Amino acid sequence: DNHGLHEMEEFSYAVRESFPYLPITFVLNKAGTTNRQQAMQKRFRAKVKNADNFLMPREDSIVDRAQGRYATVLEISPRSSLRKSLKLLSAHLADFN
């Protein structure tokens, strides 16, 4: 929602002021496919256009199955868009080390 985007923007300004050398990566969790959710994704991307950002798709059934089986998303659904998004985010974060 707009309040959440405003809070994210305020937080990023505070972090950039206090730690200008610290890279920030934004993640929009549970991104869906409804018109409302796609509009939110568009607003999210507009707010973070100059920063690294990722969308994690909403795939509750995969997450529920993984939790129920004490397994990873890769083990439950190796070709899912959630697994692909997690892989991209993981690779991005690994580059910082």
C-alpha positions in Angstrom: 0.0 0.0 0.0 1.0 3.7 -0.2 1.8 3.9 3.5 4.2 1.0 3.2 5.9 2.6 0.2 6.2 5.9 2.1 7.7 4.1 5.1 10.2 2.3 2.8 11.2 5.6 1.2 11.7 7.3 4.6 13.8 4.3 5.8 16.0 4.4 2.7 16.6 8.1 3.1 17.6 7.6 6.8 20.0 4.8 5.9 21.5 6.7 3.0 22.1 9.7 5.3 23.6 7.6 8.1 25.5 5.1 5.9 26.0 6.5 2.4 28.5 3.8 1.6 26.1 1.0 2.4 24.3 -0.5 -0.6 20.6 -1.0 -0.3 18.6 -3.8 -1.9 14.8 -3.6 -2.0 12.6 -6.7 -2.1 8.9 -6.6 -2.7 7.6 -9.8 -1.1 4.5 -11.7 -2.2 4.1 -9.9 -5.5 0.9 -11.0 -7.2 -0.8 -10.8 -10.5 -4.0 -9.0 -9.8 -4.4 -5.5 -11.2 -4.0 -4.0 -7.7 -0.8 -5.9 -7.0 0.6 -5.1 -10.4 -0.1 -1.4 -9.7 1.7 -1.7 -6.4 4.7 -3.3 -8.2 4.8 -0.4 -10.6 4.8 2.1 -7.8 7.5 0.1 -6.0 9.7 0.0 -9.1 9.2 3.8 -9.6 10.3 4.5 -6.0 13.4 2.3 -6.2 14.3 2.8 -9.8 18.0 3.7 -9.1 18.5 0.9 -6.5 18.8 -2.8 -6.8 15.4 -4.3 -6.4 13.7 -7.7 -6.6 10.1 -9.0 -6.7 9.3 -12.2 -4.9 6.2 -13.8 -6.4 3.4 -14.9 -4.1 3.4 -18.7 -4.3 1.9 -19.6 -0.9 1.2 -23.2 -1.9 4.9 -23.8 -2.6 6.0 -22.2 0.6 3.4 -24.2 2.6 4.5 -27.5 1.1 8.2 -26.6 1.7 7.5 -25.8 5.3 5.4 -28.8 5.8 8.1 -31.1 4.5 11.0 -29.3 6.0 12.3 -28.8 2.5 13.6 -26.0 0.4 11.7 -24.3 -2.4 14.2 -25.8 -4.8 13.3 -29.3 -3.7 9.5 -28.7 -3.8 9.3 -26.7 -7.1 12.6 -26.4 -9.0 11.1 -24.6 -11.9 8.9 -22.1 -10.1 9.2 -18.4 -10.5 9.7 -18.1 -6.7 12.7 -20.4 -6.9 14.1 -18.4 -9.8 13.6 -15.1 -7.9 15.2 -16.5 -4.8 18.2 -17.6 -6.9 18.6 -14.2 -8.4 18.4 -12.5 -5.0 20.8 -15.0 -3.5 23.4 -14.4 -6.3 23.0 -10.7 -5.9 23.6 -10.8 -2.1 26.5 -13.2 -2.5 28.3 -10.6 -4.6 28.6 -8.3 -1.6 30.8 -10.8 0.2 
